[in-house]
Amino acid sequence: MQTISVKCKVIVPIELQVEIDRTLQGFADACNQILEVAKREKCWNTTKLHHKVYKPVRESTGLKANHVCQAIRRVIGNAKAVKQIHPSGSTLCQTPSETLRERRKAPRRQVSHKFRPTSISLDVRTFQYIEESQTVGVTLMCGRVKFKMSIGGYQIALLRGQKPTSATFCKSRGKVCDYYINICVDIPTDPTGKTPRVIGVDLGRRDIATTSTGKSWSGGKIQNTRDRYSKVRANIQSKRTRSSRRLMRRLSGREQRFQKWLNHNISKQIVFDAKSNNAAIAFEDLTNIRESLNQKPRSKTERRRTNNWAFYQLRIFTQYKANIAGIPVVLVAPAYTSQTCSRCHHVHPVKGKSYRSGKSFKCGHCGFEHDADINAALNIAALGLSFVSQPESPGISCQLVSHCVAGVPRKLCHGDTPCCQDLPVVASGEGQLNLFPTSFFELG
């Protein structure tokens, strides 16, 4: 089963908007109070935090009992999500104008995060979906209220026969405030199985995604959009007037929505291609790549472009769509996938050099020429095939097949790549990076 969120517009009478806003404000105040107690007491356990904050928060906000329980879960869930995405600590900030050396020496400053009155979490005790009349019952501070939903055939099809137990009631920002409810439903998924085919996906900024089947999606349009919005924001923020703040609020979210729309379309095409070819999907695991790239001396523009790179969102969108379609998705180590020849599996024998030059790849050992991103996608597909075809295998080994120098033995590593950096010591001038179980396939 795959849980997805169905966004439905709610028709709210004018007289009930005040009650909804009062409930949203109370929920946000409760979350902020709970967050302060959790930080002060250093308590991030749901049960223990419940005993500390339940009574005082309910007395100060006037929320219903289950609203307070959901506020506690919201705070703990956000803290866990932030810790998972930013393990080094997301409450740290740095001034862009500081140099790299100054940022390392300067004491780090805490950022104060606050919950805004834009949404409230609902469970089975505070929410009910009625399929016959296409209405939802939501518990507010004034009691249970039923709202009509304005939805189309797509939402009706997803909600048909469902008995959802959780949802999120949201308020949109802007001059005209609309209200939505995101209903969580469980979608049955096809069983996944072994497959002899794998589609590798190489991620990048120049090309958002490139598959081993030869398909590619250019990142030029999204890069130009990001650069344009960055200049617009900088220009508007420099005015510091009331009208400029109104304009910023009106422009907020446009870049994010365009990026989300683009990643949804790319992920849909990747899953459709995999379903048509009865193949699995292999991604390179780019966790913490921003930290490693930002450690290098780079311009402010390059840092901004790297930090805006939405590769994780694309992977998440593809994973949940593939799960519904019954397509397995695996993650492989990205080391040397762009530098290795997908035909003979050789890398450049000189440390710091590569057979790749921009968008082209030409192997100096076998003469194989190909698009550099497609070559990397072929390597990712080869690595992914070992996980899909033989998941019980002990792992992929990295072996240097070459002549020894001055009695230096051939080095082996299992799942650890630093030994591959010893390639320049080979006497033959050629180094083969044996990352792939060649008994499974023959590329080229």
KOLPAMI-128191 format. One record per residue (C-alpha): residue in three letters; x, y, z. Coordinates in steps of 0.5 Angstrom, whole numbers, plus 2048, in hexadecimal, padded with zeros to 3 digits. Last residue first. Example, Ala and Ser with C-alpha at 12.3 -4.5 7.8 and 13.67 -1.06 7.14 Angstrom:
2
Ser81B7FE80EAla8197F7810
//
This chain:
444
Gly8397FC7CELeu8377F97D5Glu8387F17D6Phe8337EF7DCPhe8327EB7E2Ser8397E87E2Thr83C7EF7E2Pro83B7F07E9Phe83D7F87E9Leu8417FC7ECAsn8487F97E9Leu84B8007E8Gln8517FE7E3Gly8578027E3Glu85C8037DDGly8638067DESer8668007DEAla8698017E4Val8648037E9Val8658087EEPro86080D7EBLeu85A8097EDAsp85B80A7F5Gln85480E7F5Cys8508077F4Cys8538057FBPro84E80B7FEThr8488087FBAsp845804801Gly83F7FE7FFHis8447F9800Cys84B7FA7FELeu8517F77FBLys8587F97FAArg85D7F57F5Pro8637F47F8Val8697FA7F8Gly86F7F57F6Ala8737FB7F3Val86D7FD7EFCys8677F87EDHis8647F77E7Ser85D7F87E6Val8567F67E8Leu8547FB7EEGln84E7F87F1Cys8487FB7F4Ser8437F67F7Ile83B7F67F6Gly8387F37FCPro8377EC800Ser8327EA7FBGlu82B7E97FDPro8287EE7F9Gln82A7EB7F3Ser8267ED7EDVal8247F47F0Phe82A7F67F3Ser82F7F47EELeu82A7F77E9Gly82B7FE7ECLeu8337FE7EBAla8327FD7E4Ala82C8027E3Ile8318077E7Asn8368067E2Leu8318067DCAla82F80D7DFAla83680F7E0Asn83780E7D8Ile8318117D7Asp8338187DBAla83A8187D7Asp8378177D0His83B8117CCGlu84180F7CAPhe8458097CBGly84C8097C9Cys84E8037CDHis8538057D2Gly85380D7D1Cys84B80D7D2Lys8488137CFPhe8428167D3Ser83F81C7D0Lys83A8217D4Gly8408257D7Ser8468217D6Arg84681A7D9Tyr84C8167D9Ser84E8187E0Lys85481B7E3Gly85581C7EBLys85A8167EBVal85D8147E5Pro85A80D7E3His85480F7E0Val84E80A7E1His84D8047DEHis8468007DECys8477FD7D7Arg8407FF7D4Ser83D8047D9Cys8448087DAThr84480A7E1Gln8458127E3Ser83E8137E4Thr83C80D7E8Tyr84280E7ECAla83F80F7F3Pro83780F7F2Ala83680A7F7Val82F8067F5Leu8288077F7Val8238027F5Val81C8037F2Pro8177FD7F1Ile8117FE7ECGly80A7FC7EFAla8068027EBIle8048057F2Asn80C8047F5Ala80E8077EELys80A80D7F0Tyr80C80E7F7Gln81480D7F5Thr8138127EFPhe8118187F3Ile8168167F9Arg81C8167F3Leu81981D7F0Gln8198207F7Tyr82081E7F9Phe8238217F3Ala8208277F4Trp82682C7F3Asn8258327F6Asn82B8317FBThr82F8307F5Arg82D8367F1Arg82E83B7F7Arg8358387F8Glu83683A7F1Thr8338417F1Lys8378427F8Ser83E8407F4Arg84283A7F6Pro8478387FALys8468307FCGln84382F802Asn83C8307FFLeu83D82A7FASer83E825800Glu838828804Arg8338287FEIle8358217FDAsn83281F803Thr82E819801Leu82F8187F9Asp82D8117F9Glu82D80F7F1Phe82780D7EFAla8258067ECIle81E8047E9Ala81B7FD7E7Ala8197FB7E1Asn8137F87DDAsn8157FC7D7Ser80E8007D7Lys80E8017DFAla8158047DFAsp8138097D9Phe80C80A7DDVal81080B7E4Ile8158107E0Gln8108147DDLys80C8157E3Ser8128177E7Ile81481C7E2Asn80D81F7E2His80D81F7EAAsn8138227EALeu8118287E5Trp80B8297E9Lys80F82A7F0Gln81482E7EDPhe80E8337EAArg80B8337F1Gln8118357F4Glu81383A7F0Arg80C83D7F1Gly80B83C7F8Ser80C8437FALeu80B8487F5Arg80484B7F8Arg80884C7FFMet80E84F7FCLeu8098547F8Arg8068567FFArg80D857802Ser80F85B7FCSer8088607FDArg80A861805Thr811863803Arg818860804Lys81A8617FDSer82085D7FDGln81C8577FEIle8188587F7Asn81F8587F3Ala8228527F7Arg81B84E7F6Val81B8507EFLys82284E7EESer8218477F1Tyr81B8467EDArg81F8477E7Asp8248427E9Arg81F83D7EBThr81B83D7E4Asn82283D7E0Gln8248377E4Ile81D8347E3Lys81D8357DCGly8248337DBGly82482C7DFSer8238287D9Trp81F8217D9Ser82281B7D6Lys8208157D3Gly8268107D0Thr8248097D3Ser82980A7D9Thr8258107DCThr8278177DCAla82481C7E1Ile8248237E3Asp8298247DDArg82E82A7DFArg82C8297E6Gly82D8227E7Leu82A81B7E8Asp82C8157E5Val8268107E4Gly8288087E3Ile8228047E0Val8237FD7E2Arg8217F67DFPro8217EF7E1Thr81B7F07E5Lys81A7ED7ECGly8137EF7EFThr80F7F47F2Pro8087F37F4Asp8037F87F1Thr8017FE7F6Pro7FA7FF7F9Ile7F98067FBAsp7F8809802Val7F580F803Cys7F7816806Ile7F281C806Asn7F5822804Ile7F0827806Tyr7F082E803Tyr7ED835804Asp7EE83B800Cys7F0842802Val7EF8487FDLys7F584D7FEGly7FA8477FFArg7FC841803Ser7F883B803Lys7F5838809Cys7F683080APhe7F282B80EThr7F782580EAla7F481E80ESer7F4817812Thr7EF811812Pro7ED81080BLys7E780B80AGln7E880A802Gly7E38077FDArg7E480D7F8Leu7E98127FBLeu7EE8117F5Ala7E88117F0Ile7E58177F3Gln7EB81B7F3Tyr7ED8197EBGly7E581B7EAGly7E58227ECIle7E58257F3Ser7E182B7F7Met7E08287FELys7DA82A802Phe7DC82B809Lys7D9828810Val7DA82B817Arg7DC82881DGly7DD82C823Cys7DF834825Met7E6832825Leu7E682F81EThr7E482781DVal7E4826816Gly7DF822812Val7E082180BThr7DB821805Gln7DA81D7FESer7D381C800Glu7D38147FFGlu7DB814801Ile7DA817808Tyr7E281880AGln7E2819812Phe7E781D816Thr7E981F81DArg7E9818820Val7EC81481AAsp7F281981ALeu7F3820818Ser7F9824817Ile7F882C817Ser7FB831811Thr7FD838810Pro7FD83B817Arg80583C817Phe80983881BLys81083B81DHis81783A81CSer81C83E820Val82383D81CGln82983C821Arg83083F81FArg83683B81EPro83D83E821Ala84284181CLys84883D81AArg845838814Arg84183E812Glu847842811Arg84B83D80ELeu84583C808Thr844844807Glu83E84880ASer83A84B806Pro835846806Thr83484680DGln83383F810Cys82D83C814Leu82D836818Thr82683381BSer82682E815Gly82B82A819Ser831825816Pro82C820815His828824810Ile82382080CGln82281B812Lys822820818Val81D825814Ala81881F813Lys81981D81BAla81882481DAsn812825819Gly80F81E81BIle810820822Val80C827821Arg80782481DArg80681E822Ile805823828Ala800827824Gln7FC821822Cys7FB82082AVal7F982782BHis7F4826825Asn7F2820828Ala7F082382FLys7EC82982CLeu7F083082CGly7EF835831Thr7F5838830Ser7F8839837Glu7F483483AArg7F682F835Val7FD831835Pro7FE83083DLys7FA82983DTyr7FE826837Val805829838Lys80982483DHis80581E83CHis80581E835Leu80D81F834Lys80E819838Thr809815833Thr80C81882DAsn81381882ETrp81781E82CCys819821833Lys81F826834Glu81B829839Arg81C830836Lys81C82E82FAla81582A830Val81282F835Glu81383482FLeu81182F82AIle80A82E82EGln80983582EAsn80A836827Cys806830825Ala80083382AAsp80083A827Ala800837820Phe7FA833822Gly7F6839825Gln7F883D81FLeu7F583781AThr7EF83781FArg7ED83E81FAsp7EE83F817Ile7E9839816Glu7E483D81BVal7E5843817Gln7E4840811Leu7DD83D813Glu7D9843812Ile7DC84380BPro7DA83C809Val7DF838807Ile7DF833801Val7E582F801Lys7EA82D7FCCys7ED8267FCLys7F48247FCVal7F581C7FCSer7FB81A800Ile7FE8137FEThr80080D802Gln8028077FEMet800800800
//
